[in-house]
Amino acid sequence: MLNPNILARTAINKTGNLLLSPPIGGFGHFRNHGPRTQRKIALTFDDGPSRPCTEELVAVMDEMNVKGTFFCVGFNVGVHPDLTRRMFDTGHVIGNHSQFHRRSGSLKPGGDGQHIDESERVIREVIGCRPRLYRPPWGWLTPWEAARLAQRGYTIIGWDVYTIDWQMPEPDGLQVAKKAIKDTQPGSILLFHDGLAMQTNWSKKETTRAIRHMIPALRAQGYEFVTVPELLGIPAYDLG
Ligand SMILES: [Zn+2]
């Protein structure tokens, strides 16, 4: 017999994803892609940094001369400050993905935005400047969370190419790459994961494999890889 609790949770998640997540949710507050007129695209990674996953992924991207945009969990940044700093120093963009990767921060109409500010503080301590890009955990964005982020000067980044690389066990990297390549169009923002929420040590070989496969394949189609701020023509940080 089907478990009513699981059914209820599935229904809530599906409704939440539809109303609150990209590509159609979020009440118009997400930037889901760049201009459709240029073959420029951005790779984004959520839920890190973690070891060895982020380290292996960044090594492959550096070797292929592609810079990514990483939406980092503040807690993980606190555990891996050296890795975060190295990514920042080598041109990868560090964005905010909340302090503890909880949905409740976005869903609560009241509240003080501590989940945003705490992560911002940790990131700022490590890289020396304030991030201006935010992606909400689970991609769940409410109008009141959007207002809190706007007040703080954040641009809220979604995606238009969704991958299932977050699933466990890890789906085959080549299949993930194949689907992402098919879905990519000029201006696309692609969603991947370089960790699992609140795991600071994690192995994720298939995402790295997918990226290694995709970069040359999309370049052969004339695509250029840029960071999200480059794609959208917006600043990545407050330098003051
Ligand atoms: Zn996430």
Boltz pocket constraint, residues with backbone or C-beta under 6 A from the ligand:
constraints:
  - pocket:
      binder: B
      contacts: [[A, 46], [A, 47], [A, 97], [A, 101], [A, 136], [A, 137], [A, 138], [A, 197]]
      max_distance: 6.0
